[in-house]
Amino acid sequence: MAEKSMVEYYELSERFIALANEMTAEGKESQAVNAALMSASGVYATYIAAGNNGGLTPAGVKKVTSVYKANLQNIQKLKQESSAKIAD
């Protein structure tokens, strides 16, 4: 991904995190906010993959979950690298 795209990616991610933090500050339970965010992401991922009226086949579900898994693994890798730099 180009540097400009990565900057935009992080900015968009930060907006979702800020909104989740606002909801938590309003007194919503963090577990509920997390579940709602995941649900909204799943709905949007389905829309992107299958359109407004479509649904995912089992293969489509596998494809979307593999993207989520890879993203989560990358986040954890970055967190570990960040923690290691702080410890140095």
KOLKE-515042 format. One record per atom (N, C-alpha, C, O, CB): x, y, z. Coordinates in steps of 0.02 Angstrom, whole numbers, padded with zeros to 5 digits, always signed. Glycine has a CB too. Example, Ala and Ser with C-alpha at 12.3 -4.5 7.8 and 13.67 -1.06 7.14 Angstrom:
REM KOLKE-515042
+00660-00284+00390
+00615-00225+00390
+00660-00165+00390
+00712-00166+00423
+00565-00224+00452
+00642-00112+00354
+00684-00053+00357
+00645+00002+00394
+00670+00057+00402
+00704-00030+00286
//
This chain:
REM KOLKE-515042
+00043-00059+00000
+00000+00000+00000
+00045+00062+00000
+00094+00065+00037
-00049+00000+00062
+00028+00110-00040
+00067+00171-00045
+00064+00209+00021
+00017+00202+00060
+00042+00215-00103
+00115+00250+00032
+00120+00288+00096
+00057+00330+00108
+00031+00331+00163
+00182+00333+00096
+00033+00364+00056
-00028+00405+00063
-00087+00362+00084
-00127+00382+00126
-00044+00442-00002
-00093+00302+00054
-00148+00257+00071
-00141+00233+00143
-00192+00225+00178
-00148+00197+00023
-00080+00220+00166
-00070+00197+00235
-00090+00252+00284
-00120+00238+00336
+00003+00177+00246
-00073+00314+00269
-00091+00369+00313
-00167+00374+00317
-00195+00381+00372
-00061+00436+00286
-00200+00369+00260
-00274+00372+00260
-00303+00313+00298
-00351+00321+00335
-00300+00372+00188
-00274+00254+00289
-00296+00194+00325
-00293+00205+00401
-00340+00190+00437
-00252+00133+00306
-00236+00231+00425
-00229+00244+00497
-00277+00298+00521
-00305+00293+00576
-00158+00263+00513
-00287+00349+00481
-00334+00402+00500
-00405+00375+00505
-00441+00392+00552
-00331+00460+00449
-00425+00335+00457
-00492+00305+00460
-00500+00259+00520
-00551+00261+00554
-00507+00266+00395
-00449+00219+00533
-00450+00175+00592
-00457+00215+00656
-00496+00196+00700
-00386+00132+00594
-00420+00269+00661
-00423+00311+00721
-00492+00341+00730
-00514+00350+00787
-00371+00367+00716
-00527+00357+00676
-00595+00384+00681
-00642+00332+00712
-00684+00349+00753
-00621+00406+00612
-00636+00269+00691
-00678+00217+00720
-00662+00207+00794
-00707+00198+00835
-00668+00150+00682
-00598+00209+00811
-00578+00201+00881
-00605+00260+00923
-00628+00250+00978
-00501+00197+00887
-00600+00320+00895
-00626+00379+00931
-00701+00373+00943
-00726+00389+00997
-00611+00443+00891
-00738+00349+00893
-00810+00340+00901
-00825+00287+00954
-00870+00296+00995
-00842+00321+00834
-00788+00233+00953
-00797+00181+01003
-00782+00208+01073
-00817+00193+01121
-00752+00120+00988
-00730+00249+01079
-00714+00280+01143
-00769+00327+01166
-00783+00331+01226
-00647+00317+01139
-00799+00364+01119
-00855+00408+01136
-00913+00367+01164
-00943+00387+01214
-00878+00448+01075
-00928+00312+01133
-00983+00269+01156
-00969+00242+01226
-01013+00240+01268
-00994+00211+01107
-00907+00222+01238
-00888+00198+01304
-00894+00254+01355
-00916+00243+01411
-00817+00170+01303
-00873+00315+01336
-00878+00373+01381
-00951+00390+01397
-00965+00418+01449
-00843+00433+01349
-00996+00372+01352
-01068+00383+01363
-01097+00332+01412
-01155+00336+01431
-01106+00380+01297
-01056+00284+01432
-01078+00234+01480
-01095+00167+01449
-01117+00121+01484
-01138+00260+01515
-01084+00160+01384
-01096+00095+01353
-01040+00047+01373
-00982+00068+01378
-01100+00102+01275
-01057-00015+01384
-01006-00064+01403
-00959-00077+01344
-00980-00083+01287
-01039-00131+01426
-00895-00082+01359
-00845-00090+01306
-00857-00155+01268
-00845-00157+01207
-00774-00090+01336
-00881-00207+01301
-00896-00270+01267
-00951-00260+01215
-00947-00286+01159
-00917-00325+01317
-01002-00221+01233
-01058-00207+01187
-01034-00164+01129
-01054-00176+01072
-01116-00173+01225
-00992-00115+01143
-00965-00072+01090
-00924-00114+01042
-00930-00108+00981
-00922-00014+01120
-00882-00157+01069
-00840-00201+01027
-00884-00246+00984
-00871-00253+00924
-00793-00243+01071
-00935-00278+01014
-00979-00322+00976
-01015-00284+00921
-01022-00310+00865
-01030-00356+01023
-01038-00224+00936
-01073-00184+00885
-01026-00164+00829
-01045-00165+00770
-01105-00121+00918
-00965-00145+00846
-00916-00127+00795
-00900-00186+00750
-00895-00179+00689
-00851-00100+00829
-00892-00245+00780
-00879-00305+00741
-00938-00322+00696
-00929-00340+00638
-00863-00365+00788
-00998-00315+00723
-01058-00328+00684
-01064-00280+00625
-01078-00301+00568
-01121-00324+00728
-01053-00216+00638
-01056-00167+00584
-01003-00181+00531
-01016-00174+00472
-01047-00096+00613
-00944-00200+00553
-00891-00217+00506
-00910-00278+00464
-00897-00279+00404
-00825-00230+00544
-00941-00327+00495
-00963-00387+00458
-01016-00370+00407
-01015-00396+00351
-00989-00439+00506
-01063-00327+00427
-01115-00306+00380
-01084-00269+00321
-01102-00281+00263
-01167-00261+00415
-01037-00224+00335
-01005-00185+00282
-00962-00230+00238
-00961-00222+00177
-00963-00128+00311
-00925-00276+00268
-00884-00323+00229
-00927-00365+00183
-00908-00378+00126
-00842-00368+00277
-00985-00386+00207
-01032-00424+00166
-01056-00382+00107
-01059-00405+00051
-01092-00449+00207
-01072-00319+00122
-01094-00273+00069
-01040-00264+00016
-01055-00266-00044
-01113-00204+00099
-00978-00255+00037
-00923-00245-00009
-00912-00307-00052
-00900-00302-00112
-00858-00227+00029
-00917-00365-00021
-00904-00428-00057
-00963-00451-00100
-00953-00480-00153
-00886-00481-00008
-01025-00439-00076
-01082-00469-00110
-01135-00420-00134
-01183-00439-00166
-01114-00517-00063
-01125-00356-00119
-01175-00307-00140
-01230-00298-00088
-01231-00332-00037
-01205-00327-00206
-01274-00253-00102
-01325-00233-00054
-01377-00288-00041
-01403-00293+00014
-01360-00172-00078
-01392-00329-00091
-01444-00379-00084
-01416-00450-00076
-01454-00497-00067
-01489-00377-00144
-01351-00457-00079
-01321-00523-00077
-01297-00543-00008
-01295-00503+00038
-01264-00526-00124
-01280-00605-00003
-01251-00633+00058
-01189-00672+00038
-01178-00686-00020
-01302-00677+00096
-01150-00690+00087
-01089-00727+00074
-01102-00802+00072
-01140-00829+00113
-01036-00711+00126
-01071-00835+00026
-01070-00908+00025
-01020-00931+00078
-00983-00889+00104
-01051-00937-00046
-01019-00995+00095
-00968-01018+00142
-00897-01000+00120
-00854-00984+00161
-00973-01094+00151
-00884-01003+00055
-00818-00982+00030
-00806-00908+00040
-00750-00887+00056
-00811-01000-00045
-00858-00868+00032
-00852-00796+00044
-00840-00780+00117
-00800-00736+00133
-00915-00760+00021
-00873-00817+00162
-00862-00808+00234
-00789-00824+00250
-00757-00789+00288
-00910-00852+00276
-00765-00878+00221
-00695-00899+00233
-00647-00845+00208
-00597-00829+00241
-00680-00966+00199
-00661-00817+00150
-00618-00765+00121
-00617-00703+00166
-00563-00676+00181
-00642-00746+00050
-00676-00680+00188
-00680-00621+00231
-00646-00634+00298
-00609-00591+00323
-00754-00600+00242
-00658-00692+00328
-00627-00706+00393
-00551-00713+00387
-00515-00697+00434
-00656-00770+00424
-00527-00736+00330
-00454-00741+00322
-00423-00671+00319
-00367-00661+00342
-00436-00780+00258
-00459-00623+00289
-00435-00554+00288
-00435-00525+00359
-00387-00491+00378
-00479-00510+00241
-00488-00538+00397
-00490-00515+00467
-00432-00545+00507
-00399-00510+00545
-00558-00534+00500
-00422-00610+00498
-00368-00644+00534
-00300-00614+00518
-00260-00601+00563
-00368-00719+00518
-00287-00604+00454
-00222-00575+00433
-00214-00505+00462
-00159-00486+00483
-00217-00572+00357
-00268-00466+00463
-00264-00398+00490
-00250-00400+00565
-00209-00362+00590
-00330-00360+00477
-00285-00444+00601
-00274-00451+00673
-00203-00474+00688
-00171-00449+00735
-00324-00500+00703
-00177-00520+00649
-00108-00543+00658
-00059-00486+00646
-00010-00479+00683
-00092-00601+00611
-00072-00445+00596
-00028-00388+00582
-00030-00337+00639
+00022-00310+00659
-00049-00354+00516
-00090-00324+00666
-00096-00278+00723
-00055-00303+00782
-00019-00264+00814
-00170-00270+00743
-00059-00368+00796
-00023-00396+00853
+00053-00392+00842
+00091-00379+00888
-00044-00468+00865
+00074-00405+00780
+00145-00400+00763
+00170-00329+00774
+00224-00319+00803
+00157-00421+00689
+00132-00280+00751
+00152-00210+00760
+00154-00191+00834
+00198-00154+00855
+00103-00164+00723
+00106-00216+00874
+00106-00202+00945
+00168-00232+00979
+00199-00200+01021
+00042-00229+00978
+00185-00293+00960
+00244-00326+00989
+00308-00289+00970
+00352-00281+01011
+00248-00398+00966
+00312-00267+00908
+00371-00229+00885
+00375-00162+00922
+00429-00141+00941
+00369-00217+00809
+00318-00130+00932
+00316-00067+00968
+00337-00076+01040
+00375-00036+01067
+00245-00037+00964
+00313-00129+01071
+00332-00144+01141
+00406-00158+01148
+00438-00137+01196
+00291-00203+01168
+00433-00193+01099
+00505-00209+01101
+00547-00146+01094
+00599-00141+01126
+00523-00259+01045
+00525-00099+01053
+00563-00036+01044
+00561+00005+01108
+00611+00036+01126
+00534+00005+00986
+00504+00004+01143
+00498+00041+01205
+00543+00011+01258
+00573+00047+01298
+00425+00042+01229
+00549-00055+01259
+00590-00089+01309
+00665-00078+01298
+00704-00083+01344
+00574-00164+01309
+00684-00064+01236
+00756-00054+01221
+00783+00009+01249
+00842+00024+01240
+00768-00055+01146
//
